[in-house]
Amino acid sequence: MSTWSSGYNTDLGYTFGYYREISPEWLDYVALTKGVMPPAGAWRYLELGCGQGYGLTLLAALYPDHDFLGIDFNPVHITHARSLATAAGLKNVRFEEADFLAVAESWPADWGQFDYITAHGIYSWLSHDVCEAIVTAIDRAATPGALIYLSYNTLPAWISSYPIQHLMRLWQTTDSLESVKAIETVISRLQALTEAQAGMTKLLPGMKSMLDKVATRDRAYLVQEYLHDNWHPRWFNQVVEEVKPAKLSYVGTASLGDLYLTNFMPQAFKDILKEYPAPIVQEVMIDVLTNQSFRRDVFSRGAPPLWSVQRQEALLEQRFALVSRPADTSELKFKTSIGELKGKSEVYTLFYDALATGPKSAADLMQVATAKPLGLGDLMQALSLMLNAGHITLFCPPADRAPAGQLDVPRKRSL
């Protein structure tokens, strides 16, 4: 493994993709539901580990009046990202090749500071010193009141995968295997160990089901997930401690299906949580109860709390638009970390009907005549599940649609 990558596998470029959780309006929504004031005014946006630049380019096109910066250590990624921005004619996004260790030591003055900082899918795949550098970079780059997004592999769900990842990387390096070939070889060898009832597989019964899932996954994804020198799933409380030097405090999850998760838990789970009143410990116990595997956490750097009246007014002003109405609303199911929840058809159908006529604010939807009057909390819970399912979206149309329209051609060229 080359030293410039700090043990990160660069055999394949990072996959193309857009992750809705990194969008400013999504992060704002999380902040508002948790009573935290989101950024306002001429905000700026930074993505750490921007990969191929696809997601950041989309955001820059949707927000032409705001500045965006993406940094990544891989020159292949940056080259592609710059070509996307150039082809789209975007002037408000900049991509820089940079190493986290270097920028932590000396943050470039001309980069300035940012109101949103996101790092998707990098934190638990990097060495401890690089993760420390990320936190230092956030400390230097974040404005007071900034929202910060970190996603990472989470314990306890990955416990059974530790041996899988270790053996994958060990066999790849010792046998000098190309990455995709290594995946095929490892799957075959691990299946043989399972069939032989090796002591390791007997001790970790969850390993077999995890291996079964691995065998069906896209090989490019498996390379990106497992074949790195560093692979360190975290407990939530560990991450909270690690980001403290950047003066960050936890706001809530960007997995909107889980925003109101404790409301849906069986009584036995609720009784257990009562034994752990400390918020951080309670969050860890939620991960234990749900066997959480991936967290999408939103933090703030000194964002002020909202008065209850301010929070209510802001939530009522939030607008929503229909994206894809379910074909059958009589059997509505929404995914959460504790499994699928069944939605009340007689309630949700009314919301889908209302949104089918055009975007609506939460205040508009409060006027929908349900059999039983809903409070604002009930409404936001329902809307959060619909957002997470992709049935609706947060409605924030760009003032200038031209930059977004330019993205059609470069997007097709890149995929």
N, C-alpha and C positions, 0 to 999 in steps of 0.2 A: 504494500500500500504506500503510495507516495506521501512524503511528509507534508506537502502543501495542502493536502486535503484533511489533515489531522485525523486520519483513520476512517474518513467517510468514503464509502464506495462510489467512485465516479465512472464505473464501467458503462453505466447507462445514464443518460440525462434524466433529470426529474420529470415526472409525468406532467402533462398539461392538465389544467383543471382550474375551476373557479370554486372557491369555498365561501358560501354565502355568509358564514359566521364572521368573516373578516371585514364585511362592509360596515361603513360608519353608521348607517341607519339601524343595522342589526345590533351593533354594540350599544347604540343609544337606547334601543328598546330594552335591552337587558338592564342598563343603568336606570332607566325610568321605572321599570317594574320593581327595582330594588331601592328606589328612593334616593338615587344618586344623580346629581346634575351632570348631563353630558356636555361635551365641548360645544361651543357656539362661535359664530362669527367667522373670520377668515382662517379656519382651521387648516392644519397641515397633517399629512399622513406618511408614515414610514413603515415599510415592510422589511423585516429582517429575514434573510433567506428567501428571496422572492422567486427562486427557481427560474422557470422559463419566462416569467413576467406576464403571463396571460391574464391572471386575476387582477394584477395591479393596473395593467393597461385598460381593462374593462372599467375599473373604478375611475381611473383618470378621465376616460371618455364620458362617464356619467356625471362627473363633477368637474367640468372644464374651468371653473373659477377657483379651484383649490390646487395646491401643490402636492405632488407625490414623489417619493423617493424609494427605490428598491435597491437593496444591496445583497450581493451573493458572492461567495468565494469562487464559484466556478465560472471561468471566462466563457465557456460554451453557453451557459445560461444567459449571461449578460449580453453576449452578442445577439442571441435570438430575441431577447427582450427589447433591445434597442431597435432591432429591425421591425418588430411589431409596432412600436411607438412611432417610428419614422413612417412606416407605410400608412398608418392611421392619421398622420399629420398632427400628432399630439405635441404640444409645447409645454404642458404642465406636468410631465412625468420625466423623471431622470433615473437612469440605472447605472450603478457603480459597482465595479468589481472590488471587493474588499474582504479582508480577513477580520473576523470578530476580535481576535487577539490584538490586532493592530489598531483598530478603531477604538477599542476600549482604552488602549494606552494613550491615544491621541485622537480625540474626536474632531474631525475637520470642521473648522469654524464656519466655512461657507455652506455646510449642510444645515446648520441651524437646529432648531428644536421643533418638536411635533406634538400634536394633540391626540393623535391615534398612532399606536405602535402595535404591529401584529407580528407574530412568529408562529406560523402554522407548520406542525409536523417536523420540527427540528430538535426541540429541546431534549428529548429523551434518547436521541441518537448521536449525541456528541459527548466528548470527554468532559470531565469535571471542570478543567481549566477553561475550556471554550464556553461552557455554560456560565461560568463566573463572568467571562468577558461579555456575554450577552446581557447579563444583568447590569454590568457596569455601563455598557453602551446605552441601555434603557435609562439608567440614572442620568447620563449626560444628555440624552436626546429628548427626554420627556418634559413637557411643560407642566407646571402645576395645574392639576385638574385633568390631566391626560387620562385616557382609557387605554389599557394595555391588554392584548389578547395573547394567551399562550395555550397551545394544545400539545398533549403529550400522552404517551402510553402510561397507563395507571395500574397500580397494584390495588387489590390482590389478583385480578383476573389473569395477569401474565405470568404468574408463578410457574405454571406448568410449561411455559414456553422458554424459560431460561435455558434448560438443557438443549432444547431444539436449536435456539439461536447460537449457543456456544459451539455446538458440534458442527452446525452449518459453516460457521466462520473458520473453525479449526480445520475441517476437512478441505475447505476451499483453498486455504493458504498452504497447507502441507502438501496437497496434491496439485497445486498450481492450476486450479480449474477456472475457466472462464465463468462468469457469474451465472448465466442461465444454465450452463452445463452443471454447475455446482448444485443448483436447486434440484435438478432432476436426480442427480447422484444422491443427494442428502435424503430426499423423500424415499428413495428405494432402500437406503441403509436404515433409516429410522423405522420403516415398515417392517424390515427384517428383525430389528430389535424388539419391536412390539410383539410380533408373532412368536418370537422365542421367549417371551415373557421375561425379559431382562429385569434385573432387580430395580433399576431406575424407573422403568415404565410401570412396574407393579406398585412402587412407592407413590407415584404421581398418576393416579388413574385418569385425571383430566388430560393427560398428555395424548392419549389415543384420539380423543375427540378433536383436540387441537390439531393433531397431525392429519386427521381426516379432512379438516377444513383447509389446511395448508395445501394438500394435494389437489384441491379443486380451484385454488386461487390463480389469478393471472401471474405468470412468471415474472414479468417486469415489476409488478407490485411486490412480490416476494423478495426480489433483489433489493429494492428500496427499503423494505421493512427489516430484513434480517442480516444482510451481508455487510455489516460495518464492524470495525474494531470496537466501537463503543455502542452499547445498547443497554440503556438503563431506565426501565420503567420506574416511576416514582409514586410514592405515597403522596397524597395531597398535602399533608402537613410538612413534608420535606420541601415541596415546591414553595409553600408559604414562607418557610424559613429562608430558602435560597434567594427569594426576591426581596427580602426585607432591606438589603443595602440600597435598593433603588427606591425605598420609601413607598412600596406598593402595599395596598390593602385589598383584600378579596371583595369583589362585588357580587358575582353570581356566575352561573353557567350560561354559556352561549348555546347550549343544547336546549332549545326552547321547549322540547317535550318534557324536560326535567325541571323546568322553572318552578312548577308547583308539585313536584314529585311526592313530597311528604303527605299531601292531601289524598293521594291515591294509594298509599301504602296500607297493607293489612294491619289490623289492630296490634298484632303481635310485634310487628316492626316498630310501630309508633310507641309502644310501651318500652321497647329497648332503647329507642332514641331519647326518651325522657330521662334515662339514667346518665346521659352525657350532655349536660346543658352548655358546655363550652362550645361555641360555634365551630371552631376548627376541628375539634374532636368529633363533633356530631357529623360534620361533612365526611370525615374519614369513615365513620360508622355507616353512613349511607352507602359509601363505596363498598364496604364489607357486605352489607345486606343485599346489594344489587349485583355484587361481583363485577364492579366497574372495570372496563378495559381501556377506555379513552376519555380524557377530560378535555373540555374546551372552556377554559377559565378566563373570566374577565376581571382585571384588577384596575384600580384607580391610583393615581398619584395625587393624593390630597383633594380629590373631587369633593366639593361640599355636598352635604345631604340636602334633600329637598324637604320643605315643609309639606305636610300632608296635603294641604290645599294646592300647592304648586304641583305636586306629583299627580294629583287627580286631574287638574286642568291640562297638564301635558299629555297624560294618557288619553283623555277624552278628545284631544286634538289630533292624535295619531290616526293616520289614514291607512286604509287597507284596500287591496284590489284582488279580485278573483283571478286565479291562474288556471286551475284545472279542477273543475267540479267532479267529485267521485261519481262514477256511473250508477252506483247503487248506494243511496244514502240510508237505506233501511238497515244496513249492516256496517256501520261506520266503526273502523278500528284505527287507533292511533298508537304509534310506537313510543315507548318510554323505556327507561333502564330497568323497570320491573316487569316488562312485558307489554303486550298489547292491551289497550284500554278500549272499551266499547263506548262510543259516544251516543248520546240520546238523539235519535233521529229526529224527533219532533222539535228539538231545539236547533240542531245544526242545520237542518233543512231550511229553516227560516233565515239563517245567516247567509247560506249559499244563495237563496232566492234574492235577498236584499242586495248582495254584492254582484249578482248577475246583471243588475241594471246599471252598474258603474261603481267606481271607488266610493267608499264610505268612511267616515270618521268613526271612532269608537262611540262618540256622542250620538251619531246617527243610529248605530247599531243598538245602542241602549234603548232606542225607541221601538225596536222590534217587539211586537206583541207576543211574548211567550206565555205559555199557560201559567207559569209561575214567574213572577218578576225576578229578574236577575240583578244582582249588585255588580258594581264595577269589577270587583275581584273575580266573580264568576265569569263575567264576560272576557276578561283578560286571560283567564285560564283557558277558556274555549278557543280564543283567538291564537294563543300560543301553541296549542296543539295543532290547529289548522295551519299555522305558519310552519311548524316543524315538519308537517306532512307534505308541505309544498303545495297545498291546495290554494293558499292565498299568499300574498306578498305585502310587504310594507310599501306603501305608495308614496314615492318621492320622485316624481318625474323631473328630468333635467331641464333647466331653463333654456339650454341650447342643445337640441337633439343632433346637430350636425356631426360633432365628434364621434358620438356613439354609432351613427350611421356609417361612418368611414371604416368601422371595424369589420364589416362583413367580409371584405376581400382578404385582409391579412389573416383573419381567423381561419379561412378555408385553406390558405396557403400553408399555415403552420401545422395543421392537423393531418 
